[in-house]
Amino acid sequence: MPNTISSIRRVRKTEIQASVNRIRKSKYKSAVKEMAGYISAGKLKEAKAFLPKFHSRLMKIAKTGVVPRETASRKISRFTKRIQNLKNTK
């Protein structure tokens, strides 16, 4: 247990920030699962409509440092490529 007042405050602040980061990571995973669901179901129209929101959500979360920017960019790139491949096959 922390002894000084500043360390007690710091523990409290760390717990709050950890919960915020947990929420952000959950939103990131939810967005990825939603996009994967559209693509696996072959819902091209919904996937294309969701792509700008998907891009925005991932980059907003990456901006805060919860996930690396490179990881978010890679996910966006791969899903965009999968949408293009889905469009070309139909």
N, CA, C and O atoms as a CHARMM CRD file, in Angstrom:
* protein
*
  360
    1    1 MET  N      0.84000  -1.18700   0.00000 PROA 1      0.00000
    2    1 MET  CA     0.00000   0.00000   0.00000 PROA 1      0.00000
    3    1 MET  C      0.88100   1.24400   0.00000 PROA 1      0.00000
    4    1 MET  O      1.92700   1.28300   0.64700 PROA 1      0.00000
    5    2 PRO  N      0.43500   2.26300  -0.74200 PROA 2      0.00000
    6    2 PRO  CA     1.19900   3.51200  -0.75300 PROA 2      0.00000
    7    2 PRO  C      1.08000   4.23800   0.59200 PROA 2      0.00000
    8    2 PRO  O      0.05700   4.16700   1.27400 PROA 2      0.00000
    9    3 ASN  N      2.13900   4.92300   0.93900 PROA 3      0.00000
   10    3 ASN  CA     2.17200   5.61400   2.23300 PROA 3      0.00000
   11    3 ASN  C      1.95400   7.11600   2.11600 PROA 3      0.00000
   12    3 ASN  O      1.25800   7.70800   2.94100 PROA 3      0.00000
   13    4 THR  N      2.53300   7.72600   1.11400 PROA 4      0.00000
   14    4 THR  CA     2.41900   9.18100   0.99800 PROA 4      0.00000
   15    4 THR  C      1.13300   9.56800   0.27800 PROA 4      0.00000
   16    4 THR  O      0.54700   8.77000  -0.45400 PROA 4      0.00000
   17    5 ILE  N      0.71400  10.79300   0.49700 PROA 5      0.00000
   18    5 ILE  CA    -0.52900  11.28900  -0.11500 PROA 5      0.00000
   19    5 ILE  C     -0.40700  11.29900  -1.63700 PROA 5      0.00000
   20    5 ILE  O     -1.34900  10.93700  -2.34100 PROA 5      0.00000
   21    6 SER  N      0.75400  11.71500  -2.14300 PROA 6      0.00000
   22    6 SER  CA     0.92800  11.78300  -3.59800 PROA 6      0.00000
   23    6 SER  C      0.88100  10.39800  -4.23900 PROA 6      0.00000
   24    6 SER  O      0.35300  10.24000  -5.33900 PROA 6      0.00000
   25    7 SER  N      1.42700   9.40400  -3.56100 PROA 7      0.00000
   26    7 SER  CA     1.38800   8.05300  -4.12200 PROA 7      0.00000
   27    7 SER  C     -0.02200   7.46400  -4.06600 PROA 7      0.00000
   28    7 SER  O     -0.40200   6.67700  -4.93200 PROA 7      0.00000
   29    8 ILE  N     -0.79400   7.84400  -3.05000 PROA 8      0.00000
   30    8 ILE  CA    -2.19500   7.40900  -2.96900 PROA 8      0.00000
   31    8 ILE  C     -2.98200   7.99200  -4.13700 PROA 8      0.00000
   32    8 ILE  O     -3.77700   7.30200  -4.77600 PROA 8      0.00000
   33    9 ARG  N     -2.74200   9.29100  -4.40800 PROA 9      0.00000
   34    9 ARG  CA    -3.40400   9.94300  -5.53800 PROA 9      0.00000
   35    9 ARG  C     -2.99000   9.29100  -6.85600 PROA 9      0.00000
   36    9 ARG  O     -3.81200   9.08700  -7.74900 PROA 9      0.00000
   37   10 ARG  N     -1.72300   8.97500  -6.95800 PROA 10     0.00000
   38   10 ARG  CA    -1.19800   8.37000  -8.18100 PROA 10     0.00000
   39   10 ARG  C     -1.83700   7.00100  -8.44600 PROA 10     0.00000
   40   10 ARG  O     -2.14200   6.66900  -9.59200 PROA 10     0.00000
   41   11 VAL  N     -2.03700   6.21500  -7.39700 PROA 11     0.00000
   42   11 VAL  CA    -2.69300   4.90900  -7.54200 PROA 11     0.00000
   43   11 VAL  C     -4.11800   5.09700  -8.03700 PROA 11     0.00000
   44   11 VAL  O     -4.58300   4.37100  -8.91500 PROA 11     0.00000
   45   12 ARG  N     -4.80900   6.08200  -7.46500 PROA 12     0.00000
   46   12 ARG  CA    -6.18400   6.36700  -7.86700 PROA 12     0.00000
   47   12 ARG  C     -6.23500   6.77300  -9.34600 PROA 12     0.00000
   48   12 ARG  O     -7.08900   6.30600 -10.10000 PROA 12     0.00000
   49   13 LYS  N     -5.32000   7.64000  -9.74000 PROA 13     0.00000
   50   13 LYS  CA    -5.26600   8.11300 -11.12100 PROA 13     0.00000
   51   13 LYS  C     -4.93700   6.96800 -12.08200 PROA 13     0.00000
   52   13 LYS  O     -5.49800   6.89700 -13.17500 PROA 13     0.00000
   53   14 THR  N     -4.04800   6.09000 -11.68800 PROA 14     0.00000
   54   14 THR  CA    -3.66300   4.94400 -12.51700 PROA 14     0.00000
   55   14 THR  C     -4.84300   4.00300 -12.72000 PROA 14     0.00000
   56   14 THR  O     -5.03900   3.48600 -13.81900 PROA 14     0.00000
   57   15 GLU  N     -5.63000   3.77600 -11.67300 PROA 15     0.00000
   58   15 GLU  CA    -6.79800   2.90900 -11.78500 PROA 15     0.00000
   59   15 GLU  C     -7.82500   3.49400 -12.74900 PROA 15     0.00000
   60   15 GLU  O     -8.41000   2.76900 -13.55400 PROA 15     0.00000
   61   16 ILE  N     -8.04200   4.79800 -12.66700 PROA 16     0.00000
   62   16 ILE  CA    -8.99200   5.46200 -13.56100 PROA 16     0.00000
   63   16 ILE  C     -8.51400   5.35300 -15.00500 PROA 16     0.00000
   64   16 ILE  O     -9.29200   5.02700 -15.90200 PROA 16     0.00000
   65   17 GLN  N     -7.22500   5.62800 -15.22200 PROA 17     0.00000
   66   17 GLN  CA    -6.68200   5.57400 -16.58300 PROA 17     0.00000
   67   17 GLN  C     -6.70800   4.15400 -17.14600 PROA 17     0.00000
   68   17 GLN  O     -6.93300   3.96400 -18.34200 PROA 17     0.00000
   69   18 ALA  N     -6.48300   3.17100 -16.30200 PROA 18     0.00000
   70   18 ALA  CA    -6.53800   1.77200 -16.74200 PROA 18     0.00000
   71   18 ALA  C     -7.94100   1.41100 -17.20300 PROA 18     0.00000
   72   18 ALA  O     -8.10300   0.69800 -18.19300 PROA 18     0.00000
   73   19 SER  N     -8.95800   1.89600 -16.49700 PROA 19     0.00000
   74   19 SER  CA   -10.33500   1.60000 -16.89600 PROA 19     0.00000
   75   19 SER  C    -10.67500   2.29600 -18.21200 PROA 19     0.00000
   76   19 SER  O    -11.38000   1.72800 -19.04500 PROA 19     0.00000
   77   20 VAL  N    -10.18300   3.51900 -18.40700 PROA 20     0.00000
   78   20 VAL  CA   -10.40300   4.24500 -19.66000 PROA 20     0.00000
   79   20 VAL  C     -9.74800   3.48500 -20.80900 PROA 20     0.00000
   80   20 VAL  O    -10.35100   3.31800 -21.86900 PROA 20     0.00000
   81   21 ASN  N     -8.51900   3.02700 -20.60100 PROA 21     0.00000
   82   21 ASN  CA    -7.80800   2.27500 -21.63700 PROA 21     0.00000
   83   21 ASN  C     -8.51500   0.95900 -21.95300 PROA 21     0.00000
   84   21 ASN  O     -8.54400   0.53500 -23.10800 PROA 21     0.00000
   85   22 ARG  N     -9.08800   0.30800 -20.93300 PROA 22     0.00000
   86   22 ARG  CA    -9.82800  -0.92900 -21.13300 PROA 22     0.00000
   87   22 ARG  C    -11.04000  -0.67800 -22.03100 PROA 22     0.00000
   88   22 ARG  O    -11.33000  -1.47400 -22.92400 PROA 22     0.00000
   89   23 ILE  N    -11.74100   0.42300 -21.79300 PROA 23     0.00000
   90   23 ILE  CA   -12.90400   0.78400 -22.60600 PROA 23     0.00000
   91   23 ILE  C    -12.48500   1.04100 -24.04600 PROA 23     0.00000
   92   23 ILE  O    -13.14700   0.58800 -24.98100 PROA 23     0.00000
   93   24 ARG  N    -11.39200   1.76400 -24.22500 PROA 24     0.00000
   94   24 ARG  CA   -10.91200   2.07100 -25.57300 PROA 24     0.00000
   95   24 ARG  C    -10.51000   0.80600 -26.32000 PROA 24     0.00000
   96   24 ARG  O    -10.82200   0.65000 -27.50100 PROA 24     0.00000
   97   25 LYS  N     -9.82300  -0.08800 -25.63600 PROA 25     0.00000
   98   25 LYS  CA    -9.39500  -1.33800 -26.27100 PROA 25     0.00000
   99   25 LYS  C    -10.61100  -2.17700 -26.65600 PROA 25     0.00000
  100   25 LYS  O    -10.60800  -2.84200 -27.69200 PROA 25     0.00000
  101   26 SER  N    -11.64400  -2.14500 -25.82500 PROA 26     0.00000
  102   26 SER  CA   -12.87400  -2.86500 -26.12100 PROA 26     0.00000
  103   26 SER  C    -13.54600  -2.29300 -27.37200 PROA 26     0.00000
  104   26 SER  O    -14.03700  -3.04800 -28.21200 PROA 26     0.00000
  105   27 LYS  N    -13.57000  -0.96300 -27.49900 PROA 27     0.00000
  106   27 LYS  CA   -14.15200  -0.32700 -28.68300 PROA 27     0.00000
  107   27 LYS  C    -13.36300  -0.69700 -29.93600 PROA 27     0.00000
  108   27 LYS  O    -13.94200  -0.91200 -31.00100 PROA 27     0.00000
  109   28 TYR  N    -12.04700  -0.77000 -29.80300 PROA 28     0.00000
  110   28 TYR  CA   -11.17300  -1.16200 -30.91700 PROA 28     0.00000
  111   28 TYR  C    -11.51200  -2.57700 -31.37400 PROA 28     0.00000
  112   28 TYR  O    -11.70000  -2.82900 -32.56500 PROA 28     0.00000
  113   29 LYS  N    -11.58700  -3.49500 -30.41700 PROA 29     0.00000
  114   29 LYS  CA   -11.87200  -4.88900 -30.74400 PROA 29     0.00000
  115   29 LYS  C    -13.27500  -5.04200 -31.33000 PROA 29     0.00000
  116   29 LYS  O    -13.48500  -5.84000 -32.24300 PROA 29     0.00000
  117   30 SER  N    -14.23300  -4.27800 -30.80700 PROA 30     0.00000
  118   30 SER  CA   -15.60900  -4.34800 -31.31000 PROA 30     0.00000
  119   30 SER  C    -15.68100  -3.88600 -32.75400 PROA 30     0.00000
  120   30 SER  O    -16.37300  -4.49500 -33.57000 PROA 30     0.00000
  121   31 ALA  N    -14.96700  -2.80900 -33.07300 PROA 31     0.00000
  122   31 ALA  CA   -14.96100  -2.29700 -34.44100 PROA 31     0.00000
  123   31 ALA  C    -14.34400  -3.31400 -35.39800 PROA 31     0.00000
  124   31 ALA  O    -14.84800  -3.52000 -36.50100 PROA 31     0.00000
  125   32 VAL  N    -13.25700  -3.94400 -34.97400 PROA 32     0.00000
  126   32 VAL  CA   -12.59800  -4.95300 -35.81200 PROA 32     0.00000
  127   32 VAL  C    -13.52900  -6.14600 -36.02900 PROA 32     0.00000
  128   32 VAL  O    -13.63900  -6.65400 -37.14400 PROA 32     0.00000
  129   33 LYS  N    -14.19700  -6.59200 -34.96300 PROA 33     0.00000
  130   33 LYS  CA   -15.11600  -7.72700 -35.08300 PROA 33     0.00000
  131   33 LYS  C    -16.30500  -7.39400 -35.98000 PROA 33     0.00000
  132   33 LYS  O    -16.76300  -8.23400 -36.75400 PROA 33     0.00000
  133   34 GLU  N    -16.80200  -6.15700 -35.87000 PROA 34     0.00000
  134   34 GLU  CA   -17.93900  -5.75700 -36.69200 PROA 34     0.00000
  135   34 GLU  C    -17.56600  -5.77300 -38.17200 PROA 34     0.00000
  136   34 GLU  O    -18.31800  -6.28000 -39.00400 PROA 34     0.00000
  137   35 MET  N    -16.39200  -5.21200 -38.49300 PROA 35     0.00000
  138   35 MET  CA   -15.94300  -5.19100 -39.88000 PROA 35     0.00000
  139   35 MET  C    -15.67700  -6.60900 -40.38900 PROA 35     0.00000
  140   35 MET  O    -16.02000  -6.93500 -41.52500 PROA 35     0.00000
  141   36 ALA  N    -15.07400  -7.44000 -39.55900 PROA 36     0.00000
  142   36 ALA  CA   -14.80400  -8.83000 -39.95500 PROA 36     0.00000
  143   36 ALA  C    -16.11300  -9.57800 -40.20500 PROA 36     0.00000
  144   36 ALA  O    -16.19800 -10.41200 -41.10700 PROA 36     0.00000
  145   37 GLY  N    -17.11400  -9.27900 -39.41500 PROA 37     0.00000
  146   37 GLY  CA   -18.41700  -9.90900 -39.59200 PROA 37     0.00000
  147   37 GLY  C    -19.05500  -9.53500 -40.91500 PROA 37     0.00000
  148   37 GLY  O    -19.61900 -10.39300 -41.59500 PROA 37     0.00000
  149   38 TYR  N    -18.97600  -8.26800 -41.29000 PROA 38     0.00000
  150   38 TYR  CA   -19.52500  -7.82500 -42.56800 PROA 38     0.00000
  151   38 TYR  C    -18.82500  -8.52800 -43.73100 PROA 38     0.00000
  152   38 TYR  O    -19.46600  -8.98000 -44.68000 PROA 38     0.00000
  153   39 ILE  N    -17.50700  -8.61100 -43.63600 PROA 39     0.00000
  154   39 ILE  CA   -16.74500  -9.19900 -44.74100 PROA 39     0.00000
  155   39 ILE  C    -16.98000 -10.70400 -44.83300 PROA 39     0.00000
  156   39 ILE  O    -17.16200 -11.23600 -45.92800 PROA 39     0.00000
  157   40 SER  N    -16.97600 -11.38700 -43.70200 PROA 40     0.00000
  158   40 SER  CA   -17.16700 -12.84000 -43.73200 PROA 40     0.00000
  159   40 SER  C    -18.57700 -13.21000 -44.19300 PROA 40     0.00000
  160   40 SER  O    -18.78100 -14.26500 -44.79300 PROA 40     0.00000
  161   41 ALA  N    -19.54700 -12.33800 -43.91000 PROA 41     0.00000
  162   41 ALA  CA   -20.91500 -12.59000 -44.35800 PROA 41     0.00000
  163   41 ALA  C    -21.12100 -12.17200 -45.80400 PROA 41     0.00000
  164   41 ALA  O    -22.15700 -12.47400 -46.39600 PROA 41     0.00000
  165   42 GLY  N    -20.14900 -11.48300 -46.37600 PROA 42     0.00000
  166   42 GLY  CA   -20.25500 -11.04200 -47.76300 PROA 42     0.00000
  167   42 GLY  C    -21.12500  -9.81400 -47.94200 PROA 42     0.00000
  168   42 GLY  O    -21.62800  -9.55800 -49.03600 PROA 42     0.00000
  169   43 LYS  N    -21.30500  -9.05600 -46.87500 PROA 43     0.00000
  170   43 LYS  CA   -22.13500  -7.83900 -46.93500 PROA 43     0.00000
  171   43 LYS  C    -21.27000  -6.66500 -47.39900 PROA 43     0.00000
  172   43 LYS  O    -20.76500  -5.88600 -46.59100 PROA 43     0.00000
  173   44 LEU  N    -21.11500  -6.56100 -48.71000 PROA 44     0.00000
  174   44 LEU  CA   -20.23500  -5.54900 -49.28600 PROA 44     0.00000
  175   44 LEU  C    -20.75400  -4.13400 -49.02600 PROA 44     0.00000
  176   44 LEU  O    -19.97900  -3.23600 -48.69800 PROA 44     0.00000
  177   45 LYS  N    -22.04600  -3.94200 -49.17200 PROA 45     0.00000
  178   45 LYS  CA   -22.64400  -2.61800 -49.00000 PROA 45     0.00000
  179   45 LYS  C    -22.43800  -2.09800 -47.57500 PROA 45     0.00000
  180   45 LYS  O    -22.05200  -0.94600 -47.37900 PROA 45     0.00000
  181   46 GLU  N    -22.70000  -2.95400 -46.58300 PROA 46     0.00000
  182   46 GLU  CA   -22.53400  -2.55700 -45.18600 PROA 46     0.00000
  183   46 GLU  C    -21.06100  -2.31700 -44.84700 PROA 46     0.00000
  184   46 GLU  O    -20.72800  -1.39400 -44.10300 PROA 46     0.00000
  185   47 ALA  N    -20.19000  -3.15400 -45.40100 PROA 47     0.00000
  186   47 ALA  CA   -18.75300  -3.01000 -45.13600 PROA 47     0.00000
  187   47 ALA  C    -18.23300  -1.69500 -45.69500 PROA 47     0.00000
  188   47 ALA  O    -17.44900  -1.00700 -45.04200 PROA 47     0.00000
  189   48 LYS  N    -18.66800  -1.34400 -46.90500 PROA 48     0.00000
  190   48 LYS  CA   -18.22400  -0.08500 -47.51200 PROA 48     0.00000
  191   48 LYS  C    -18.77600   1.11800 -46.75000 PROA 48     0.00000
  192   48 LYS  O    -18.10200   2.13900 -46.62000 PROA 48     0.00000
  193   49 ALA  N    -20.00100   0.99300 -46.24900 PROA 49     0.00000
  194   49 ALA  CA   -20.60800   2.08800 -45.48800 PROA 49     0.00000
  195   49 ALA  C    -19.92700   2.25700 -44.13100 PROA 49     0.00000
  196   49 ALA  O    -19.81400   3.37100 -43.62000 PROA 49     0.00000
  197   50 PHE  N    -19.47800   1.15200 -43.55700 PROA 50     0.00000
  198   50 PHE  CA   -18.85300   1.18700 -42.23300 PROA 50     0.00000
  199   50 PHE  C    -17.37500   1.57600 -42.29300 PROA 50     0.00000
  200   50 PHE  O    -16.80400   1.95800 -41.27100 PROA 50     0.00000
  201   51 LEU  N    -16.75100   1.48900 -43.45500 PROA 51     0.00000
  202   51 LEU  CA   -15.30900   1.72100 -43.57900 PROA 51     0.00000
  203   51 LEU  C    -14.85500   3.09500 -43.06600 PROA 51     0.00000
  204   51 LEU  O    -13.86600   3.14400 -42.33600 PROA 51     0.00000
  205   52 PRO  N    -15.51300   4.21200 -43.40100 PROA 52     0.00000
  206   52 PRO  CA   -15.05500   5.50600 -42.85000 PROA 52     0.00000
  207   52 PRO  C    -15.15900   5.57000 -41.32200 PROA 52     0.00000
  208   52 PRO  O    -14.27100   6.11400 -40.66500 PROA 52     0.00000
  209   53 LYS  N    -16.22900   5.02200 -40.75900 PROA 53     0.00000
  210   53 LYS  CA   -16.38800   4.99500 -39.30300 PROA 53     0.00000
  211   53 LYS  C    -15.31700   4.11600 -38.66800 PROA 53     0.00000
  212   53 LYS  O    -14.75200   4.45100 -37.62600 PROA 53     0.00000
  213   54 PHE  N    -15.05100   2.98400 -39.31800 PROA 54     0.00000
  214   54 PHE  CA   -14.02800   2.04800 -38.86000 PROA 54     0.00000
  215   54 PHE  C    -12.66400   2.73000 -38.81500 PROA 54     0.00000
  216   54 PHE  O    -11.93400   2.63000 -37.82900 PROA 54     0.00000
  217   55 HSD  N    -12.33900   3.42200 -39.89600 PROA 55     0.00000
  218   55 HSD  CA   -11.06100   4.13800 -39.98100 PROA 55     0.00000
  219   55 HSD  C    -10.97100   5.18600 -38.87600 PROA 55     0.00000
  220   55 HSD  O     -9.94600   5.29800 -38.20400 PROA 55     0.00000
  221   56 SER  N    -12.02700   5.93800 -38.69300 PROA 56     0.00000
  222   56 SER  CA   -12.05100   6.99400 -37.69000 PROA 56     0.00000
  223   56 SER  C    -11.88200   6.43300 -36.28300 PROA 56     0.00000
  224   56 SER  O    -11.08000   6.94300 -35.50100 PROA 56     0.00000
  225   57 ARG  N    -12.63500   5.38600 -35.96000 PROA 57     0.00000
  226   57 ARG  CA   -12.56100   4.79400 -34.61800 PROA 57     0.00000
  227   57 ARG  C    -11.16500   4.27000 -34.31200 PROA 57     0.00000
  228   57 ARG  O    -10.61400   4.52900 -33.24200 PROA 57     0.00000
  229   58 LEU  N    -10.59800   3.53000 -35.26200 PROA 58     0.00000
  230   58 LEU  CA    -9.28600   2.94000 -35.02100 PROA 58     0.00000
  231   58 LEU  C     -8.20900   4.00300 -34.85900 PROA 58     0.00000
  232   58 LEU  O     -7.34000   3.87500 -33.99700 PROA 58     0.00000
  233   59 MET  N     -8.25400   5.04700 -35.67300 PROA 59     0.00000
  234   59 MET  CA    -7.21600   6.06700 -35.57900 PROA 59     0.00000
  235   59 MET  C     -7.38600   6.93400 -34.32600 PROA 59     0.00000
  236   59 MET  O     -6.39600   7.39600 -33.75900 PROA 59     0.00000
  237   60 LYS  N     -8.62300   7.15700 -33.89500 PROA 60     0.00000
  238   60 LYS  CA    -8.83600   7.89400 -32.64600 PROA 60     0.00000
  239   60 LYS  C     -8.27700   7.12300 -31.45700 PROA 60     0.00000
  240   60 LYS  O     -7.68400   7.70700 -30.55000 PROA 60     0.00000
  241   61 ILE  N     -8.46800   5.82400 -31.47100 PROA 61     0.00000
  242   61 ILE  CA    -7.96700   4.98200 -30.38600 PROA 61     0.00000
  243   61 ILE  C     -6.44500   4.88700 -30.45700 PROA 61     0.00000
  244   61 ILE  O     -5.76800   4.91200 -29.42900 PROA 61     0.00000
  245   62 ALA  N     -5.91600   4.77900 -31.66600 PROA 62     0.00000
  246   62 ALA  CA    -4.46400   4.69200 -31.83400 PROA 62     0.00000
  247   62 ALA  C     -3.79000   5.99400 -31.41500 PROA 62     0.00000
  248   62 ALA  O     -2.66900   5.98400 -30.90600 PROA 62     0.00000
  249   63 LYS  N     -4.47100   7.10100 -31.63000 PROA 63     0.00000
  250   63 LYS  CA    -3.92400   8.40900 -31.26100 PROA 63     0.00000
  251   63 LYS  C     -3.66100   8.50500 -29.76200 PROA 63     0.00000
  252   63 LYS  O     -2.73500   9.19300 -29.33300 PROA 63     0.00000
  253   64 THR  N     -4.46900   7.82300 -28.97600 PROA 64     0.00000
  254   64 THR  CA    -4.30600   7.87200 -27.52300 PROA 64     0.00000
  255   64 THR  C     -3.20900   6.94300 -27.02500 PROA 64     0.00000
  256   64 THR  O     -2.77800   7.04700 -25.87700 PROA 64     0.00000
  257   65 GLY  N     -2.75100   6.02100 -27.89600 PROA 65     0.00000
  258   65 GLY  CA    -1.65000   5.14300 -27.52000 PROA 65     0.00000
  259   65 GLY  C     -2.06800   3.81300 -26.94000 PROA 65     0.00000
  260   65 GLY  O     -1.22100   3.05900 -26.46200 PROA 65     0.00000
  261   66 VAL  N     -3.35600   3.50100 -26.96800 PROA 66     0.00000
  262   66 VAL  CA    -3.81900   2.22200 -26.44000 PROA 66     0.00000
  263   66 VAL  C     -3.31000   1.09000 -27.32800 PROA 66     0.00000
  264   66 VAL  O     -2.84800   0.05900 -26.83900 PROA 66     0.00000
  265   67 VAL  N     -3.40100   1.29800 -28.63000 PROA 67     0.00000
  266   67 VAL  CA    -2.78200   0.38300 -29.59900 PROA 67     0.00000
  267   67 VAL  C     -1.84600   1.22400 -30.46900 PROA 67     0.00000
  268   67 VAL  O     -2.11000   2.40700 -30.68200 PROA 67     0.00000
  269   68 PRO  N     -0.77400   0.64300 -30.96900 PROA 68     0.00000
  270   68 PRO  CA     0.14800   1.41400 -31.81400 PROA 68     0.00000
  271   68 PRO  C     -0.51700   1.88300 -33.10900 PROA 68     0.00000
  272   68 PRO  O     -1.39600   1.20700 -33.64300 PROA 68     0.00000
  273   69 ARG  N     -0.09600   3.03300 -33.60300 PROA 69     0.00000
  274   69 ARG  CA    -0.64800   3.56800 -34.85100 PROA 69     0.00000
  275   69 ARG  C     -0.41900   2.60900 -36.01400 PROA 69     0.00000
  276   69 ARG  O     -1.27300   2.45600 -36.88700 PROA 69     0.00000
  277   70 GLU  N      0.74200   1.97100 -36.01000 PROA 70     0.00000
  278   70 GLU  CA     1.06100   1.04100 -37.09300 PROA 70     0.00000
  279   70 GLU  C      0.08400  -0.13400 -37.12400 PROA 70     0.00000
  280   70 GLU  O     -0.29300  -0.61300 -38.19400 PROA 70     0.00000
  281   71 THR  N     -0.31900  -0.58900 -35.94300 PROA 71     0.00000
  282   71 THR  CA    -1.26500  -1.69700 -35.85000 PROA 71     0.00000
  283   71 THR  C     -2.61900  -1.28500 -36.40800 PROA 71     0.00000
  284   71 THR  O     -3.23600  -2.03300 -37.16600 PROA 71     0.00000
  285   72 ALA  N     -3.07900  -0.10500 -36.03700 PROA 72     0.00000
  286   72 ALA  CA    -4.36500   0.38500 -36.53600 PROA 72     0.00000
  287   72 ALA  C     -4.30800   0.58100 -38.04600 PROA 72     0.00000
  288   72 ALA  O     -5.24700   0.21900 -38.75500 PROA 72     0.00000
  289   73 SER  N     -3.22200   1.14500 -38.53700 PROA 73     0.00000
  290   73 SER  CA    -3.07000   1.35600 -39.98000 PROA 73     0.00000
  291   73 SER  C     -3.05000   0.03100 -40.72800 PROA 73     0.00000
  292   73 SER  O     -3.63800  -0.09100 -41.80300 PROA 73     0.00000
  293   74 ARG  N     -2.38000  -0.95000 -40.16300 PROA 74     0.00000
  294   74 ARG  CA    -2.30500  -2.26400 -40.80000 PROA 74     0.00000
  295   74 ARG  C     -3.68900  -2.90600 -40.87300 PROA 74     0.00000
  296   74 ARG  O     -4.04700  -3.49100 -41.89500 PROA 74     0.00000
  297   75 LYS  N     -4.47200  -2.80100 -39.78900 PROA 75     0.00000
  298   75 LYS  CA    -5.82900  -3.35600 -39.77900 PROA 75     0.00000
  299   75 LYS  C     -6.68800  -2.67700 -40.84800 PROA 75     0.00000
  300   75 LYS  O     -7.39700  -3.34400 -41.60200 PROA 75     0.00000
  301   76 ILE  N     -6.61700  -1.34500 -40.90300 PROA 76     0.00000
  302   76 ILE  CA    -7.40300  -0.58900 -41.88100 PROA 76     0.00000
  303   76 ILE  C     -7.01300  -1.00600 -43.29200 PROA 76     0.00000
  304   76 ILE  O     -7.87700  -1.23100 -44.14100 PROA 76     0.00000
  305   77 SER  N     -5.72500  -1.10700 -43.53800 PROA 77     0.00000
  306   77 SER  CA    -5.23300  -1.46800 -44.86100 PROA 77     0.00000
  307   77 SER  C     -5.69200  -2.85700 -45.27500 PROA 77     0.00000
  308   77 SER  O     -6.15100  -3.05800 -46.40000 PROA 77     0.00000
  309   78 ARG  N     -5.56900  -3.80400 -44.37400 PROA 78     0.00000
  310   78 ARG  CA    -5.94500  -5.18300 -44.70700 PROA 78     0.00000
  311   78 ARG  C     -7.44200  -5.33500 -44.92800 PROA 78     0.00000
  312   78 ARG  O     -7.87200  -6.06300 -45.82300 PROA 78     0.00000
  313   79 PHE  N     -8.23600  -4.64900 -44.11400 PROA 79     0.00000
  314   79 PHE  CA    -9.68000  -4.73800 -44.30100 PROA 79     0.00000
  315   79 PHE  C    -10.11100  -4.03900 -45.58700 PROA 79     0.00000
  316   79 PHE  O    -11.01900  -4.50700 -46.27300 PROA 79     0.00000
  317   80 THR  N     -9.46400  -2.92200 -45.91700 PROA 80     0.00000
  318   80 THR  CA    -9.77500  -2.22800 -47.16700 PROA 80     0.00000
  319   80 THR  C     -9.44900  -3.12000 -48.35400 PROA 80     0.00000
  320   80 THR  O    -10.20700  -3.18100 -49.32200 PROA 80     0.00000
  321   81 LYS  N     -8.32100  -3.80800 -48.27400 PROA 81     0.00000
  322   81 LYS  CA    -7.92500  -4.72700 -49.34400 PROA 81     0.00000
  323   81 LYS  C     -8.92400  -5.88300 -49.46700 PROA 81     0.00000
  324   81 LYS  O     -9.25100  -6.31100 -50.57400 PROA 81     0.00000
  325   82 ARG  N     -9.40200  -6.38200 -48.33000 PROA 82     0.00000
  326   82 ARG  CA   -10.38100  -7.47800 -48.35500 PROA 82     0.00000
  327   82 ARG  C    -11.69800  -7.01400 -48.96700 PROA 82     0.00000
  328   82 ARG  O    -12.35700  -7.78100 -49.67000 PROA 82     0.00000
  329   83 ILE  N    -12.09100  -5.75700 -48.70400 PROA 83     0.00000
  330   83 ILE  CA   -13.31100  -5.21100 -49.30500 PROA 83     0.00000
  331   83 ILE  C    -13.13700  -5.10800 -50.81300 PROA 83     0.00000
  332   83 ILE  O    -14.05000  -5.44000 -51.56900 PROA 83     0.00000
  333   84 GLN  N    -11.96500  -4.64700 -51.25300 PROA 84     0.00000
  334   84 GLN  CA   -11.69600  -4.54700 -52.69000 PROA 84     0.00000
  335   84 GLN  C    -11.73900  -5.92100 -53.35400 PROA 84     0.00000
  336   84 GLN  O    -12.28600  -6.06400 -54.44800 PROA 84     0.00000
  337   85 ASN  N    -11.16900  -6.92300 -52.70500 PROA 85     0.00000
  338   85 ASN  CA   -11.19500  -8.27800 -53.25100 PROA 85     0.00000
  339   85 ASN  C    -12.60900  -8.82900 -53.29400 PROA 85     0.00000
  340   85 ASN  O    -12.96800  -9.55800 -54.21800 PROA 85     0.00000
  341   86 LEU  N    -13.41600  -8.48200 -52.29600 PROA 86     0.00000
  342   86 LEU  CA   -14.80200  -8.91900 -52.25400 PROA 86     0.00000
  343   86 LEU  C    -15.58200  -8.28400 -53.40800 PROA 86     0.00000
  344   86 LEU  O    -16.43200  -8.92200 -54.02900 PROA 86     0.00000
  345   87 LYS  N    -15.27500  -7.02100 -53.67600 PROA 87     0.00000
  346   87 LYS  CA   -15.95000  -6.30200 -54.74000 PROA 87     0.00000
  347   87 LYS  C    -15.56900  -6.87800 -56.11900 PROA 87     0.00000
  348   87 LYS  O    -16.40600  -6.96200 -57.01700 PROA 87     0.00000
  349   88 ASN  N    -14.29700  -7.26900 -56.26900 PROA 88     0.00000
  350   88 ASN  CA   -13.83300  -7.78600 -57.55200 PROA 88     0.00000
  351   88 ASN  C    -14.36500  -9.18700 -57.84600 PROA 88     0.00000
  352   88 ASN  O    -14.51900  -9.56400 -59.00800 PROA 88     0.00000
  353   89 THR  N    -14.64500  -9.95200 -56.80100 PROA 89     0.00000
  354   89 THR  CA   -15.14500 -11.30900 -57.02300 PROA 89     0.00000
  355   89 THR  C    -16.62500 -11.32300 -57.39600 PROA 89     0.00000
  356   89 THR  O    -17.10800 -12.27100 -58.01400 PROA 89     0.00000
  357   90 LYS  N    -17.33800 -10.26300 -57.01500 PROA 90     0.00000
  358   90 LYS  CA   -18.78800 -10.22500 -57.32400 PROA 90     0.00000
  359   90 LYS  C    -19.06700  -9.51600 -58.60800 PROA 90     0.00000
  360   90 LYS  O    -20.22400  -9.39800 -59.00900 PROA 90     0.00000
